Amino acid sequence: MSTTMIAPERSYRLGRAPGGLPVLGNALQLFRQPLDFLPGLRHEGDLVQLRIGPATAYLACTHDVVQEVLHNPRTFDKGGEFIDTMKLLLGDGVGTCPAASHRRQRRFIQPAFQRDRLTRYGRVMEDEAAALARTWRPGGLVDAGTEMSRLTTRVTARMMFSADIAADAVAEVQRSFPIVWKGVYRRMIIPFPLLHALPTVANIRFGQALRRLDDVIARMLAAYRADSTERDDILTVLLNARDERTGLGLTDAEIRDELMTVLAAGVETPASGLTWALHLLAENPDVESRLLREVDLVLAGRPARLEDLPALPYTQRVVAEALRLYPPVWFITRRAVTDTRLAGHPVPAGSSILFSPYALHRDPAVFADPERFDPDRWLPENACRLPRNANVTFGGGSRKCLGDVLANHEVTLALASITAAWRLRPLPGHRIRPVAKAELTTGPLPMTTEARA
């Protein structure tokens, strides 16, 4: 069922999601089979009402409506089911804070992602990709997702803490973060706080791991404050940050929330992108052959460096296409802070506004043959025909992810470094399908390692 209203520039359809159940509404469809359910809702309308339990939410199904949400952050503020759960880990960091404080917090952390710091981060990426590749043996069996998470966890932790005393902190982050991330996802899909307060094994492990991460940050804060050495890392940027108006710095609690935000974004997004890229290369030998020719020509077997990026355009297109097909952040929520209109239709204050990059990137009205893995759709002469900001992997508007350039660099450099030395082949008979957790994963992805030297 749909109705039509006239917005200032065009007509947008308001639809209603089918298949709702008494009491639960569309919650089971959304949480059990979201990757089948969400893309199909574009046929119901440009803006679609869903019932999640007793509440009505609104799914922005088309590119235009999503851009309206992203470019009105004070009306459609950070909030909703996904963001509210992420605050368990991230607090009020730059990724989850309300619009009223976002500009202030973004100014504090933005220097950590400026171009002049990318050189050091690039060296960290080069070191860690090479170190991971040295742990593999010809004919070995690895789980690609686990290996890529190991890589991106160490890279992110070393970007946060560069001091000589940070080795134990990096190891603790590597041990504890996966447990915390799994616990956050569990709380997202089972939104009943009383269940998560019970002394179950999973709840106890989550609480212990979160306390260990907090302790790591507290110890590093104390160590940095006691030592005036100037370091080129994210913690130093946050310690040196000052409010332009008051001259005051960040509190320890504010620094903790920003570091947790960096950790969450810096680990899972590039790890998921890398894992999907390795899977897609194995499934598309013609694409793999083109990538290997480029990598061999540029690198001749050595790890990739930041200065190699301009000479790796095809590798960059492979990464862009992997992130289009399987965006790590597959589901995003906002909250309407006042009675408003979206796509020309009334939306009450407090309503959840949802959109899915996974579904948007499969819209045939935007992407021709959207299910096909085609890196050349990102050639300049092809990409220019797409709507502006057609790819919402990293969000958009003033709340677009600060680390989007860094994440793209990391995935590209790691993919080039790995494929320069190894081919990862899928285990015969193993089939995967996307798994929608807190990020979009392949699930278990066993692959055999073939040395290319």
N, C-alpha and C positions, 0 to 999 in steps of 0.2 A: 504494500500500500504506500502511495506517495502523494504528496501535494506539491504544488509549485508556487513560489513567490518570486517577485521581481526585485532583484538587487540592483543597485545603481548602474552596473555595467552589463550584467547578463542575468539570465534566469538560472537559479540553482534549485535542484529538487531536494526536498526533505523526505527521507524514507524511514521505514521501520524495519529493524532486523527480524527475519523470520525465525520460527522454531523455538521461541521462548517457552520456558516451563513455569508452572505455578511456583511462587516463592523465589525460585532461583533465577528466573528470567533467562538471559542468554549466557549466564556465568559458566555453565558447563561447556558450551560451545567455545567460549573464549579461552578457557583454561585447558581444555582437553585437546582441541584440534584448532588452535588459533591460526596456523599457517594455511589451513584449508578454508576456515571460516572467514577470516578478514578480507582476503582478496576478492571474494565473491560479493561482498557487500557493496562494491561500487555499482553493481547492477540495480541496487535498491534506491540509490540516490547519491547526490554529491555530499550530503550531510545525513547521517543515518542515526536514528535513536536506537539505543540498546538498553535493556534492563539488566542491571547487575544487582541481584537481590531486589530490594525495594526501591533502589535508586535508578534514575534515568541518566544515562551517559550519552555523549554525542561523539560519533566517529566521523572525522573529516576524511573523506574517501578520495578526494581529487586534489591535484596539485594546487589549484587556485585557492581552495578552502584551507589547505594546510599552510600556505604562505600567509593567508589572513591571520591565522593563529600565531605563527612564528613572528610576524612583524607587529604584533600588538601585545607585547609581553606584560604590560601593566594590566590589561584586561584579562588575558589568558595567562595567568601566572603559574610558576612552578607549583605543582601539587598533583593531586590524584593518586590513585592506588600505587603506581610504580614509584613515584617520587617520595610519597609518604613512607614507603617501606625502605627505600634507599637511605633515608635520613637516619635509620638505625645505625648505619655504618658511617655515613658522610656528614652527619650533623647539618650545619648550615654553611657548608662549603660553597664555592662559587657555582657548582653544578646544581645545587638544590636550594639555595637561598632565595628569598622572595625578591621580586623586581626592585623593590624600594632600596635594597642594600646591594644589589648586584653590581652596579657601576663602581661603587667604592671597592668591593672585594676584587673585582676584575682588575682594577688599577694596581692592587697590591701584588697580584700573582703574574700579571701579564709580562713583566720583564723576564721571567723564567723561560718564556717561549719566544723571545726575540731572536732574530737571525744570528746575532753575534754569539749566542750560546749554543747554536746548533753544532758548531764544530766539535766542542767537547762531547756533546751527546752522541755525535756521529762516531767518535772514537770508542765510546762505551759500546755502542751497537756493534761496531766492527769486532771489538775484543770478545764480546759475549757470543756472537754468532760463530766466530772461529773456535772458541772454546767448546761450544756445544757440538759442532761438527767433529771435533777431535775425540769426543766420547763415543762416536758411532764406529761400528766395525762392518766390513763388507759382509753381506748376507745376514746382518742382524735384523731383529724385529723391534720396532718402536711404535708407541702410540703417538701419532703426530700431534694431537691436541695437547697431550701431557708435555711433550717436548717443547712445543711452542710456548706454552704457559711458563715452563721453567725459564725459557729464554727471556720472555718479556717481563717476568717478575724480577729477574736479576738486573735487567737493563733499567727498569723503572726505579728500583731501590737504589741503584748506583747513581742515577740522576738526582734522586732526593738527597742522598748522603754520600759525599765524596771523601770524607775524612778517612785517614788511615785506621781510625778506631771503629770504622763502620762495618767491618767484615761480619761481625756477629749480628749486627742489625740486619744486614742483607740476608743472612742465613735464616734469621727468625721471620722476616717478611715472607721468604720463600716457603717456610714451613706453615705459617699460620694463615696467610691470606686465602688460600684455596678453601680452608675450612670455614672461614667467615663468609666468603662469597657464596658458598653452598647454603649456609644458614640464612643469608639474606634472601636468596631465591625461595627457600622453603617458606619463609614468612610472607613472601609475595603471593604465592599460590594458595596458601592456607591462612587467610587473614583473620585468625582467631587468637588474640594475644594470650588467652588463658592456656591454650595448648602449648604455647612456646615458653610458658612459665613453669611447666611441669619438669621435674628433675629426670628427664630422659637422657640417654647417652648422647644423642645428637644435640640436645639443648645445652648439656654440660660442656661438650666439646666446643660448641659455638661461643659460649660465654668465656671459656678459658682462652680460646684463640683471640677473641676480640680484646681481652685484657692484655694478652701478650703484645699485640700490635700497639695498643695504647702505651704499654710500658716501654716498648722500643722507642716510640716517638718522644716520650718523656725523658728517657735517658739521653737521646741524641740532643734534645733541646738543652738539657743541663750541661752536656759536654760542650756544645757550641757556645753557650753563654759564658762558660768558664775559660774559653780559649778564643782570643781575639783574631786568630788567623783568618784571613779572607779566603774564602773558598768559592769555587764556581759551581754551585749546585742550588737546587730549589729551596732547601732549608735556609741557606744563607740569604737568598732573595727575600724570603718571608721575614726573616729576622731583621733585615735592613729596611723593610718597607715602612713608610710613614704616611699617615693621613695628610693630604695636602692642606686641609683646613685647620686641623688641630695639632698636627705634628706628632701625634701619638702613634705608636707602633701597634702591632697585633698582639692580642693576649695569647697565652699558651693554648687555650682552648680553641681560639680561631686558627692558629697555626696547625693544630692537630686536625681540624676539619678540612683544611686545604690540602694537607698531605694525604689524608685518607681519600680525598677526591682525586688527587693525582694518581694515587695507587690504583683505585678502581678503574679509572679511565685508561691508565697506562698499561695495565696488565691484560685485561680481557679483550679490549677492542683490537689491538694488534695481534694478539694470540689467535683470536677467532679468524681475523682476516688472513693471517698466514696459513692456518690450517685449511681453510676453504680453498685458498690459492693452490696449495700442494695437491689437494684432492682434485681440483678442476684441471690442473696440468696433467695429472695421471689419467684423467678421463678423456682428455682432448690432445692426442699425440701431435696433431698438426700445430697447435698452439705451443705445446712444449718444445717442439723442434725449433720454432722461430725464436722462442725465448732463449734456448740454450745456445743458438748461434750468436745472438747478441751478447749474452753473458760471456761466452768464450772469447769473443772478439775483444771485449772491453777489459775483462778481468784476467784471462789466461790462467784461471785456477785459483787466484788469490781472493781473499775476502773483499767485499765492496766497501768503498769509502764514500764519504759525503760528496766529494768532488766528482765522483763517477756518475752521479744522478743524471746530469744532462745527456750523457752518452747511453743511457738506459731507457729510452722512451717506450719501447715495447714492453719492458718489464713493468714500467709505471702503468701502462694501459691494462696489463693483466691484473694488477692490483686493483685499479679502479673498477674493473668489471667484476672481480670477485666480491668487492665490497658492495657493488650494486645488487648483485644477485643474492648475496647473503650478508646484509648489513648486521653487524654485531648487535647494535641496539635496534631491535626489531619492532619495539612497541614503546610509545612515548605518551605520557599523560600530562595534562595541564588542568588548571582549575579556574573557572570563571569567577572573578572576584566581585562582580556586580551584575545586575540584570543587564543583558546586552543582546546583541544580534550577531549571528554568525551565518555567512552565506545568505544573508537577508532574512533569516528566521530567528525568532526570539529564543534566547537561551537564559534560563534563570541563574541567578547568583548561586554559587556553590556547586554547579554542575561539573562533572568530570568531562574533559575534552580529550579525546583519544586520537592518535593516528599511528599508522604502521609504516615505517620505511620499507619493510619487506613487501607489503601490499602495493605501495605507491610505485616501487621500482619494477613492478610487474604489470603496470597499467599499459595496455597496448596503444592507448591514445597518446602516450608520451614516448614509450620505447618500442620501436618496431621489433617484432618477434621476441618478446621480452624474456622468454624462458631460455633463449639461446645464449651460450657463453661466447661473446664476441668482443674481444678487446679492441678491435678496430672501430667500434662504435664511438670510442673516445679519441679517434683522430680529430685534429682541429676542424677539418672540413665537415666532419659528421657531427661532432659535439655542438657546433655552432647552431645546428638546426633544432637542438633541444631547448625547451623552455629554460629560462634563467633559474638556477638553483633546482634543476630537476632532480639532482642527486641530493638526498637529505640524510645521507649516512651520518653526518656530524651535526645534524640539526640545521638551524638557519637563524637569520636575524641577529639581534644583539646577544642572544643566548647561544649562538653557535659555539661548538666546542673550541676552546682556546688551543688545544693540542692537535688540531686537525692536520696541520702541516707536519708536525713532528711525527704523528702516527703514520701518515703516508710515507714519510722518509724511512721510518723504522721498518715497516712491512716491506718496502721495496728493497732496502739494503739487505735485510735478512734473507729475503727470497733469492736475491741475486747471489749472496754469499753461499747459501745452502746449495743452490742448483749448480754453482760453479764446481763444487766438489762431489755432489751426490745426486743420484736420482732416487726418489722415493716411490716405490711401486706398491699398488694396492694388493692386499692379501686376496688371493683367488677365492671367489665365492662370498666375500664379505660385502654386504650392501649397507648403505647408510641412507638416512633421511634426516633433514634438518630437525634439530631438537631445540625447542623454544624454552630456554631457561632464562636466567637474568640476562644472558646474552644468547645469540643464535649460534649453536654449536653443531658439529658433525656427530656428536656422540663418540663412542669409541672408534678410532680410525687406525687400526693396525696397518703398518706399512713396512716393507723390507727395504733395507738400505743397500744401494748399489754404488760402489765407488766409481767415479768418472775419470780419475787420473789414469 
